[in-house]
């Protein structure tokens, strides 16, 4: 059972569309993460939020815009994506931004037409 | 950051023990050894972590070499559900970026009935 819930599970969008990915956790975790995973590759970190503030942006293009409206919710706003952005987008959370285990959702599979 | 080396793939028979090796010859004294696994169509899942001593939990055991340059994840009785990619990751809580999980290529474990 996954304690980090991601919606939608699948998303197909055109290059001119605007859409958002949503991630929710109710474990009281104060660190939340976005990862990108291409097929048959390991996950790569995109963003880290710690106590609702953006801590790390791993040089992600501005067409990806993260948002953390409260401690339970993390969004990833998408605009003008490219076909190479097609991937599995994973959300994770941990109690704090530290050595503690991260809990992952099952991801949103994104396809850009 | 210290690197880890894992075999690309391993095979096991169901109900037999599995020993998944990880080499980390440049490990620092403050690096923790973490293991995650990713089952097909799911997000990564925390398995276990340790610093110096061997560790056990309900999922697995972690055996750490005395010089800490290698470690082994032990699944005591493999089931078909254990077929996954297993990632060995080093994390240093003394560094500011310890919240980062930097995934290597991992070991793909196949379990045969």
Interface residues (C-beta under 8 A of the other chain):
Chain A: X2 X4 X31 X33 X42 X43 X44 X45 X48 X50 X55 X56 X90 X92 X94 X96 X97 X98 X99 X101 X102 X103 X104 X105 X106 X107
Chain B: X32 X34 X41 X42 X43 X44 X45 X46 X49 X85 X87 X91 X92 X93 X97 X98 X99 X100 X101 X102 X103 X104 X105 X106
